[in-house]
């Protein structure tokens, strides 16, 4: 049985409908031309079906999940 931890990833959908996970920390920038294109730090491009607002929401949710807890005084 293969156990994979998707905790450090966000799910996106390619134009052909295939879903896969990428590390949002590796996204350098996002372009809209007209499809949403994720340009990674490596220079690789991922063209996805997801609207840019949806990708940004996924990144924000990822950051909330992985942020250290805030200490209250």
Protein Blocks (a to p, Z undefined) as FASTA:
>chain_A
ZZddfklpccdddfkopacdddfklpmbdcddfbccdddfkopacddfbdfklmmmmmmm
mmmmmpccdddZZ
